[in-house]
Amino acid sequence: MTATPSPTKPRRSDVFPATQLTWIDHHLDEGPEGRGAINAHIMSIYRWPLSVYFMGTRDRWLGEPDEVINGFFADRLAKPNFLDDWRASGLHLRHWLINAFCFYLRELRRDQARRQTDGVMPSDEVVFQGNTRDLDRAFVAGLVARALQAAEQTCRRQGLAAHWQVFFDHFVQGRPYDQFVADLGIDAARAVVMARTAKKKFQDAVRDLVAKDHPAGDIDDEIRSLLEGH
Amino acid sequence: MPNADDRFLVSGFASPDTPAAAAQAALSPMIVGRLLRMGMRAPARPSDKLIDRLAAADAHDWLAQSLASDRIAGAASHSIASGGWSISDLDALKNRCKALTLSEADAAARLGALAGYYLAIAAAIVHHQRLISSQPKAELASLFADLGSAAPEPWATLLGKAAVALGAA
């Protein structure tokens, strides 16, 4: 189903200059179907960093990580302005999400307190209890994993499964070409070239995911910054 | 407890459509860093336009015609890849093409000359085990691998062999 945006609500293309429109803006303009794609992206990339953060807080008693994080996604991603507010904030998406998650945890603590202690509140601060470095490291690990999956899917779709296999064996598994290329029926010269083709798909996937986290940033600068904290 | 320092199991994101190879990978922080670094774009090189041209659908014919030009390699161009040229002929071809990349007014002709320049260097490495360029080996190896990933055969094989001979990663 292709949803038509409400005629009373301005499209993002009416609000942001065309050059600043992002993948997320375009999908927001597509209505519920586009929003579903955005939510799937956010949940696949940011679940792991939020889990790392949650398990490092004093709030672990609030529930199982999956349960709490699913609840957070269900609550916040359903809010119509959640992503518009993020865009207006200028923050990296991962930092916007962790801020929102801290507020969500406070709401859970309040709910629990009301149920268990007749409204007497325990510590009710909204505190980011980790540091952004831990969060960024978890984000990077998830981003790289997702980029590998995306690039592999692209390669398979384009008939480049063998190229992907060479890239994966060499660059991810760390195997020298001459240890495995004979099994694939190719020589090292061919393998080097095939790996480059798949490497380009992987590079595109990484850059796409980095751009989605901070659309206003320079992608190379963003990667450099993530590498410094890694 | 999840920890960012732990090896990151890609299957943590597994779903029914997760590709098998990725799902089996356990990524150490070192590998994650190395893979993330691959996302950075190298500074633009003069050869990038040639790589784009070689990736076009008509690249095979374009390259054959460019190399066969009398100003570049002429009718014997097809035997560059198979080892039919002497080292002195390849060196002369390289120098001729280098001059053309500077003097040609037409952009397409400049790209053709650039192709001849790199193929002469690659053929010298593969067929004569001689490096006739002063460019650093690592740069050339990376460049040949990139050119080879876009070039049609038999040039892709020649460039791949040259990249391996120079120690391409």
Interface residues (C-beta under 8 A of the other chain):
Chain A: S44 W48 S51 V52 M55 G56 P65 D134 R137 A138 V140 A141 G142 L143 V144 A145 R146 A147 L148 Q149 E152 Q153 R156 W164 Q165 F168 F171 V172 Q173 G174 Y177 A188 A189 R190 A191 V192 V193 M194 A195 R196 T197 K199 K200 F202 Q203 V206 R207 V210 I219 D220 I223 R224 L226 L227 H230
Chain B: M1 P2 N3 A4 D5 F8 V10 G12 F13 D17 T18 P19 A21 A22 A25 L27 P29 I31 V32 G33 R34 L35 L36 R37 M38 G39 M40 R41 A145 D146 G148 S149 A156 T157 L159 G160 K161 A163 V164 A168
